[in-house]
Amino acid sequence: MIRNVIFDMGNVLLDWDPKTRLSQMGFSEIHQKVLYEEIFRTIEWSMLDAGKIEVDEAVRKMCEQLTFHVRRGFYPVTEEEIPQLVEEVKYVMDHPKDLVRPEKETQFLPQALKDAGYHCYLLTNASVLFRDYQSEIPAFLAMEGIFVSAEHRMLKPDREIYEAMLSEFALKAEESVFIDDMPINVAGAIFCGMEGVVYKADVGRLLADLGRLGVTI
């Protein structure tokens, strides 16, 4: 019997769309493209999620690499724009709350499951910046436990993160279902003995999938 519902964060409970968020911050169109590549598609961003680099060090390296790439002609911007781009990188990294929005279609779900007697948890690949915007996502209030990858220096879909999360909150794998938008992460949970559901931006389908596992609200 399923007693525990474990959620991923990005594109499940959180609207993770950095390109749109950069646009809303008011940067020029070309600067948005540069910032997206030089922040979110860097090894430093992945290292932040893995807890293998401090935020200040990651920002420093991002700015160094941005400067190098501009000077090498990676983007249609001039060297004179480097100081502004560097400040924009720092601004984005200093304002993590501006990067996130609740996923409207699923915000009700953790509380509804809790009201129905299930226990809800969050398991996310995220940096320590998560704690700066945690309060911005109402669904997180229904969580009995939150497991952030950077704080434990491990990442999905490695087996160790699922086992550590289950141990942290004294959960039984066979009583738990994990919901993630990435099939590989769901596969990791199934490998550890949990049930798994891939969320495909369709709440009706998600509820049907949960219902087939006996999880109803």
Backbone hydrogen bonds, N-H to C=O, Kabsch-Sander energy under -0.5 kcal/mol:
donor,donor_aa,acceptor,acceptor_aa,energy
3,R,175,E,-3.0
4,N,175,E,-2.6
5,V,119,H,-3.0
6,I,4,N,-0.6
6,I,177,V,-3.3
7,F,5,V,-0.5
7,F,121,Y,-3.2
8,D,179,I,-2.0
11,N,14,L,-3.5
12,V,9,M,-2.1
13,L,9,M,-2.4
14,L,9,M,-2.3
15,D,101,R,-3.3
16,W,14,L,-1.2
17,D,15,D,-1.0
17,D,99,L,-0.5
20,T,17,D,-0.5
21,R,17,D,-2.1
22,L,18,P,-2.6
23,S,19,K,-1.7
24,Q,20,T,-2.1
25,M,21,R,-1.1
26,G,23,S,-1.4
27,F,22,L,-1.1
32,Q,28,S,-2.4
33,K,29,E,-1.5
34,V,30,I,-2.0
35,L,31,H,-3.0
36,Y,32,Q,-2.3
37,E,33,K,-1.9
38,E,34,V,-2.7
39,I,35,L,-1.3
40,F,35,L,-0.6
40,F,36,Y,-1.1
41,R,36,Y,-0.8
42,T,39,I,-0.8
46,S,42,T,-1.3
47,M,43,I,-2.5
48,L,44,E,-2.2
49,D,45,W,-1.7
50,A,46,S,-1.7
51,G,48,L,-1.2
52,K,47,M,-2.7
53,I,47,M,-0.5
58,A,54,E,-2.4
59,V,55,V,-2.5
60,R,56,D,-2.1
61,K,57,E,-2.3
62,M,58,A,-2.5
63,C,59,V,-2.4
64,E,60,R,-2.0
65,Q,61,K,-2.6
66,L,62,M,-2.5
67,T,63,C,-2.2
68,F,64,E,-2.1
69,H,65,Q,-2.7
70,V,66,L,-2.6
71,R,67,T,-2.2
72,R,68,F,-1.5
73,G,70,V,-1.5
74,F,69,H,-2.8
77,V,75,Y,-2.0
81,E,78,T,-1.5
82,I,79,E,-1.7
85,L,81,E,-2.5
86,V,82,I,-2.8
87,E,83,P,-2.0
88,E,84,Q,-2.0
89,V,85,L,-2.4
90,K,86,V,-2.1
91,Y,87,E,-2.2
92,V,88,E,-2.5
93,M,89,V,-2.3
94,D,90,K,-1.5
95,H,91,Y,-0.7
95,H,92,V,-1.0
98,D,95,H,-1.5
99,L,96,P,-1.6
100,V,97,K,-1.0
101,R,15,D,-0.6
103,E,13,L,-2.3
104,K,102,P,-1.0
106,T,103,E,-1.3
107,Q,103,E,-0.8
107,Q,104,K,-0.6
109,L,106,T,-1.3
112,A,108,F,-2.3
113,L,109,L,-2.8
114,K,110,P,-2.5
115,D,111,Q,-2.7
116,A,112,A,-1.2
117,G,114,K,-1.6
118,Y,113,L,-2.6
119,H,3,R,-2.7
121,Y,5,V,-2.2
122,L,145,G,-2.1
123,L,7,F,-3.1
124,T,147,F,-2.3
126,A,124,T,-1.0
130,F,127,S,-1.9
131,R,128,V,-1.3
132,D,129,L,-1.6
133,Y,129,L,-0.9
133,Y,130,F,-1.0
134,Q,130,F,-1.2
136,E,133,Y,-2.0
137,I,134,Q,-1.4
140,F,137,I,-1.8
141,L,138,P,-2.0
142,A,139,A,-1.4
143,M,140,F,-1.5
144,E,120,C,-3.4
145,G,120,C,-0.7
147,F,122,L,-2.9
148,V,146,I,-0.6
149,S,124,T,-2.6
150,A,126,A,-1.9
151,E,148,V,-0.9
152,H,148,V,-0.6
152,H,149,S,-1.7
153,R,149,S,-0.9
154,M,149,S,-1.4
158,D,155,L,-1.7
161,I,158,D,-1.2
162,Y,158,D,-0.9
163,E,159,R,-2.1
164,A,160,E,-2.4
165,M,161,I,-2.2
166,L,162,Y,-2.5
167,S,163,E,-2.2
168,E,164,A,-2.7
169,F,165,M,-1.7
170,A,167,S,-1.0
171,L,166,L,-2.7
175,E,172,K,-1.4
176,S,173,A,-1.9
177,V,4,N,-2.2
178,F,195,E,-2.2
179,I,6,I,-2.8
180,D,197,V,-1.9
185,N,182,M,-1.0
186,V,182,M,-1.7
187,A,183,P,-2.7
188,G,184,I,-1.6
189,A,185,N,-1.5
190,I,186,V,-2.4
191,F,187,A,-2.4
192,C,188,G,-0.9
192,C,189,A,-0.6
193,G,190,I,-2.0
194,M,189,A,-2.1
195,E,176,S,-2.4
197,V,178,F,-2.7
199,Y,180,D,-2.3
199,Y,197,V,-0.6
200,K,198,V,-0.5
206,L,202,D,-2.2
207,L,203,V,-2.8
208,A,204,G,-1.9
209,D,205,R,-2.7
210,L,206,L,-2.7
211,G,207,L,-2.4
212,R,208,A,-1.9
213,L,209,D,-0.6
213,L,210,L,-1.1
214,G,211,G,-1.7
215,V,210,L,-2.6
216,T,214,G,-0.7
